[in-house]
Amino acid sequence: MNHITTLKEKFKLLFEILLISTRLGLTSFGGPIAHLGYFHEAYVRKRKWMDEKSYSDLVALCQFLPGPASSQVGIGIGVMRGGILGGIISFIGFTLPSVIALIIFALILQGSAMEETGWIQGLKIVAVVVVAHAILGMAQKLTPDLKGKSIALFALVITLLWQTAFTQVGVILLAGLIGYLVYKNHAENEESKFVFPISRKLGGICLSLFFGLLILLPILKEVTSLNWIAMFDSFYRSGSLVFGGGHVVLPLLEREFVLTGWMDETSFLAGYGAAQAVPGPLFTFAAYIGAVINGWTGGMLATAAIFLPAFLLILGALPFWNQIRQNQKMKGALMGVNAAVVGILISAFYHPIWTSAILGPIDFAFAAILFSMLVYWKLPSWVIVLTGAIGGLLISLL
């Protein structure tokens, strides 16, 4: 009888996690920072699932790790509330609504031909503005000193001149070694601790899987001719190397799928505009790309691949987080990796985002207007997208 009661309580708890996370997935507009506010209201203030300090510690870790920070916070809260199954259910509830919407949009789009028009050029300029803003904000946090800026410059130059998957991974590893050496005496004051219901053994397995797949998938891609492996590798690597939210993943995805011929730029930017209009994490843009390439199965594969690094990292890092924060050399290695990712993203931002969008003075002027609307006037991103599309169409008529 006690066993049945326990199962009922477990089911009730998991259903509650699913219900709340799905509600957030249907209503959370505004990007990762807004998502964190929604989570705080739903999980901390209303339901007291965790205290303020534990929530801020979890947010700090997820901001520090690559991947979609808001999704990782949601996964972490789900795991702390209901174990690994709770984390999976929390992820599904928050992510699935936008995944379904974007896959449907991709399937509808496949039935119609899209031509390169003025509004598409306007969306290209919007992409320049949004990604530039995201990278600038990320660079302020991840390259705060001359050492970090130098590592970022090194990564920028190398990845701009040699644009391969192996180059990116090699630069990340080398930057970690450099950071380990140059930041070994870096000191911060962090005293808080919290308990996470995952063993260190499981955490170590998850971290090993994360790095193993990051190294192994590009090799498998080269030695096999299977499209699904190549596709999984591109999404997994993009999800592994991105800091700062969904906007920053845009240049990596464009490099992986537009420049390599998986899809045309018109369809890519149409999907980006649609991703801005749906709630939930912007990483679900991958579902759209996957669906364009290979239908709904491609959309689900892309979603699993781009979010898998987030799962492995949050499950792998949290059991060791208190210890990592107290180890200066390990923090130094992570600081080096963070700085290198800034350089990698600037490289991807220049080509293809900038080179395909800013074709003349009028494009640069329009980009400056949109940038001011986003950064200084604090207008929502959907307003920027709509203005960009209309403005691009008007410019094409001049």
C-alpha positions in Angstrom: 0.0 0.0 0.0 2.8 2.4 0.8 4.4 1.5 -2.5 1.2 2.4 -4.4 0.9 5.6 -2.4 4.5 6.5 -3.2 3.9 5.9 -6.9 0.8 8.1 -6.9 2.7 10.9 -5.2 5.5 10.5 -7.7 3.1 10.6 -10.6 1.3 13.6 -9.1 4.6 15.4 -8.7 5.7 14.7 -12.3 2.3 15.7 -13.7 2.6 19.0 -11.7 6.0 19.6 -13.2 4.7 18.9 -16.7 1.6 21.1 -16.2 3.6 24.1 -15.0 6.5 23.8 -17.5 4.0 23.4 -20.4 2.1 26.5 -19.3 5.5 28.4 -19.3 6.3 26.9 -22.7 3.1 28.3 -24.1 3.4 31.8 -22.6 7.1 32.6 -22.1 7.8 35.2 -24.8 10.8 37.6 -24.7 14.0 35.5 -24.8 16.2 33.9 -22.1 16.3 36.8 -19.7 12.5 37.0 -19.7 12.3 33.2 -19.2 14.4 33.4 -16.1 11.9 36.0 -14.7 9.0 33.7 -15.5 10.7 30.8 -13.8 11.4 32.8 -10.7 7.8 33.8 -10.5 6.4 30.3 -11.1 8.9 28.1 -9.2 10.4 30.4 -6.5 7.9 33.0 -5.5 4.6 31.1 -6.1 5.5 27.5 -5.3 8.6 27.8 -3.1 10.2 24.8 -4.9 13.6 26.3 -4.1 14.9 29.3 -2.2 16.3 32.5 -3.7 19.9 31.7 -3.1 19.7 28.2 -4.7 17.9 29.7 -7.7 20.5 32.4 -8.2 23.3 29.8 -7.9 21.5 27.6 -10.5 21.1 30.6 -12.8 24.8 31.6 -12.4 25.9 28.1 -13.3 23.7 27.9 -16.4 24.9 31.4 -17.5 28.5 30.0 -17.2 27.9 26.8 -19.2 27.4 26.8 -23.0 23.9 26.1 -24.3 20.5 27.6 -23.8 20.7 29.1 -20.3 16.9 29.3 -19.6 16.3 25.7 -20.8 19.2 24.5 -18.5 17.7 26.4 -15.6 14.3 24.7 -16.3 16.0 21.3 -16.5 17.9 21.9 -13.3 14.7 22.9 -11.4 12.9 19.8 -12.8 15.7 17.5 -11.6 15.9 19.1 -8.2 12.2 18.7 -7.8 11.6 15.3 -9.4 14.9 13.7 -10.3 16.2 13.0 -13.8 12.7 12.2 -15.0 11.5 15.5 -13.6 14.2 17.3 -15.6 13.2 15.5 -18.8 9.5 16.3 -18.3 10.3 19.9 -17.4 12.3 20.2 -20.6 9.5 18.6 -22.7 6.9 20.9 -21.3 8.8 24.1 -21.9 10.2 23.2 -25.3 7.6 21.1 -27.1 5.0 23.8 -27.9 7.5 25.9 -29.9 9.0 22.8 -31.5 5.6 21.7 -32.8 4.8 25.2 -34.1 8.1 25.5 -36.0 7.9 22.0 -37.5 4.4 22.7 -38.8 5.6 26.1 -40.2 8.5 24.3 -41.9 6.2 21.7 -43.5 3.8 24.4 -44.7 6.8 26.3 -46.1 8.0 23.3 -48.1 4.8 23.4 -50.1 5.5 27.0 -51.4 8.3 28.5 -53.3 10.0 31.5 -51.7 12.0 34.1 -53.7 14.7 36.4 -52.7 12.8 39.7 -52.1 13.3 43.0 -50.2 11.8 41.7 -47.0 14.3 38.8 -47.0 17.1 41.3 -47.2 15.5 43.2 -44.3 15.5 39.9 -42.2 19.2 39.5 -43.0 19.9 43.0 -41.6 17.8 42.1 -38.5 20.0 39.0 -38.1 23.1 41.2 -38.1 21.6 43.5 -35.4 20.3 40.8 -33.1 23.4 38.7 -33.2 25.7 41.7 -32.8 23.8 42.8 -29.7 24.0 39.3 -28.3 27.7 38.9 -28.9 28.5 42.4 -27.5 26.7 41.5 -24.3 28.4 38.2 -24.1 31.8 39.6 -24.7 31.4 42.1 -21.8 30.9 39.2 -19.5 33.3 36.6 -20.9 36.2 38.8 -21.9 36.5 41.2 -19.0 40.3 41.7 -19.2 43.2 41.8 -21.7 43.9 38.1 -21.3 40.4 37.2 -22.2 40.3 39.6 -25.2 43.6 38.1 -26.4 42.3 34.6 -26.3 39.2 35.7 -28.1 41.3 37.4 -30.8 43.3 34.2 -31.2 40.1 32.1 -31.6 38.7 34.7 -34.1 41.7 34.7 -36.4 42.2 30.9 -36.4 38.5 30.1 -37.0 38.1 32.8 -39.6 41.0 31.6 -41.7 40.4 27.8 -41.2 36.7 27.2 -41.1 36.3 23.5 -40.2 34.6 21.7 -37.3 38.0 20.3 -36.1 39.3 23.9 -35.9 36.6 24.9 -33.6 37.1 22.0 -31.2 40.9 22.4 -31.3 40.7 26.1 -30.5 38.3 25.4 -27.6 40.7 22.8 -26.1 43.8 25.0 -26.6 41.9 28.0 -25.0 41.1 25.8 -22.0 44.8 25.0 -21.5 45.8 28.6 -21.9 43.1 29.7 -19.4 44.2 27.0 -17.0 47.7 28.6 -17.1 47.0 32.3 -17.2 44.0 32.5 -14.8 45.3 30.1 -12.2 45.5 32.8 -9.6 42.1 34.4 -10.5 40.1 34.8 -7.3 36.4 35.3 -6.6 34.3 35.3 -3.5 31.6 32.6 -3.7 30.5 31.0 -0.5 27.0 29.6 -1.3 26.4 25.8 -1.6 23.4 23.7 -2.6 22.6 20.1 -2.9 21.7 18.4 -6.2 20.2 14.9 -6.3 22.6 13.5 -8.8 25.7 11.4 -7.9 29.2 12.5 -8.9 29.6 9.2 -10.7 26.6 10.0 -13.0 27.8 13.5 -13.3 31.2 12.3 -14.5 29.5 10.0 -17.0 27.5 12.9 -18.4 30.6 15.1 -18.8 32.5 12.3 -20.5 29.6 11.8 -22.9 29.5 15.5 -23.6 33.2 15.8 -24.5 33.3 12.4 -26.2 30.5 13.2 -28.6 32.0 16.6 -29.3 35.2 14.9 -30.5 33.7 11.7 -31.9 30.8 13.0 -34.0 33.0 15.1 -36.5 35.2 11.9 -37.0 32.1 9.8 -37.7 30.8 12.5 -40.0 34.0 12.2 -42.0 34.3 8.4 -42.2 30.6 7.7 -42.9 28.3 9.0 -45.6 25.2 9.0 -43.4 23.3 12.3 -43.6 21.7 11.9 -40.2 25.1 11.7 -38.5 26.3 14.8 -40.3 23.1 16.6 -39.3 23.4 15.4 -35.7 27.0 16.5 -35.5 26.2 20.0 -36.8 23.4 20.6 -34.3 25.3 19.0 -31.4 28.4 21.1 -32.0 26.3 24.3 -32.4 24.5 23.5 -29.1 27.9 22.8 -27.4 29.7 26.0 -28.3 27.1 28.7 -27.8 27.0 31.1 -24.8 24.4 33.9 -24.5 21.2 32.4 -25.7 19.4 31.5 -29.0 20.3 34.6 -30.9 24.0 33.8 -30.7 23.5 30.3 -32.2 22.2 31.8 -35.5 25.6 32.4 -37.2 26.8 28.9 -36.3 23.6 27.3 -37.7 23.8 29.4 -40.8 27.4 28.4 -41.4 26.5 24.7 -40.8 23.4 24.5 -43.0 23.3 27.4 -45.5 26.9 27.6 -46.6 27.1 23.8 -46.9 24.0 23.6 -49.1 21.6 21.8 -46.7 19.1 24.7 -47.2 18.8 28.0 -48.9 19.2 31.3 -47.0 15.7 32.5 -47.8 14.1 29.5 -46.0 16.6 29.9 -43.1 15.7 33.5 -42.5 12.0 32.8 -42.8 12.3 30.3 -40.0 14.3 32.7 -37.9 11.5 35.2 -38.2 9.0 32.5 -37.2 11.2 31.5 -34.2 11.0 35.1 -32.9 7.2 34.9 -32.9 6.8 31.8 -30.8 7.2 31.4 -27.0 9.9 29.2 -25.4 13.6 28.8 -26.2 15.0 30.2 -29.4 17.1 27.0 -29.7 13.9 25.4 -31.1 14.8 27.1 -34.3 16.8 23.9 -34.9 13.5 22.0 -35.1 12.5 24.2 -38.1 15.8 23.6 -39.8 15.6 19.9 -39.3 12.1 19.8 -40.6 13.0 21.7 -43.7 15.8 19.2 -44.4 14.0 15.9 -43.5 10.4 16.5 -42.4 9.2 16.0 -38.9 11.7 13.3 -38.1 14.5 15.7 -39.0 12.9 18.3 -36.8 12.8 15.9 -33.8 16.4 14.8 -34.5 17.6 18.3 -34.7 15.8 19.2 -31.4 17.4 16.3 -29.6 20.8 17.0 -31.0 21.0 20.7 -30.2 19.6 20.3 -26.6 21.6 17.2 -25.7 24.7 19.1 -24.7 22.6 21.3 -22.4 21.3 18.1 -20.7 24.7 16.5 -20.4 26.3 19.7 -19.1 23.8 20.5 -16.4 23.6 16.9 -15.2 27.4 16.7 -15.3 28.3 20.0 -13.8 25.9 20.4 -10.9 27.2 17.6 -8.7 30.7 19.2 -8.9 29.6 22.8 -8.9 30.5 23.7 -5.4 34.0 22.0 -5.8 34.6 23.6 -9.2 33.9 27.1 -7.9 36.5 26.7 -5.2 39.2 25.4 -7.7 41.0 28.4 -9.2 42.7 26.4 -12.0 39.5 24.8 -13.2 37.8 28.1 -13.2 40.7 29.5 -15.2 40.3 26.8 -17.8 36.6 27.5 -18.1 37.3 31.3 -18.4 39.7 30.5 -21.3 37.0 28.5 -23.0 34.5 31.2 -22.6 36.8 33.8 -24.1 37.5 31.5 -27.1 33.8 31.0 -27.8 33.5 34.8 -28.1 36.1 34.8 -30.9 34.5 31.8 -32.6 31.1 33.6 -32.7 32.6 36.9 -34.0 34.2 34.9 -36.8 30.8 33.2 -37.7 29.1 36.6 -37.3 31.4 38.2 -40.0 30.9 35.3 -42.4 28.2 34.6 -43.4 25.9 37.0 -41.4 27.6 40.3 -42.1 28.9 39.6 -45.6 25.5 38.4 -46.9 23.5 41.3 -45.4 25.5 44.5 -45.4 25.9 45.2 -49.1 26.0 49.0 -49.1 25.6 52.2 -47.2 21.8 52.0 -47.0 22.0 48.6 -45.5 24.5 49.8 -42.8 22.3 52.8 -42.1 19.2 50.6 -41.7 21.1 48.3 -39.4 22.1 51.2 -37.2 18.5 52.2 -36.9 17.4 48.7 -36.0 20.3 48.4 -33.5 19.2 51.6 -31.8 15.6 50.3 -31.6 16.7 47.1 -30.0 19.5 48.3 -27.7 18.6 51.9 -26.7 14.8 52.1 -27.2 14.4 48.5 -25.7 11.7 47.5 -28.2 10.7 43.8 -28.3 12.6 41.5 -30.8 9.4 40.8 -32.8 9.0 44.6 -33.4 12.6 44.6 -34.8 11.8 41.6 -37.0 8.6 43.2 -38.4 10.3 46.6 -38.9 13.2 44.9 -40.7 11.0 43.0 -43.1 8.9 46.1 -43.9 12.0 48.3 -44.2 13.8 45.8 -46.4 10.8 45.8 -48.7 10.7 49.6 -48.9 14.4 49.8 -49.6 14.1 47.4 -52.5 11.5 49.7 -54.1 13.8 52.7 -54.0 
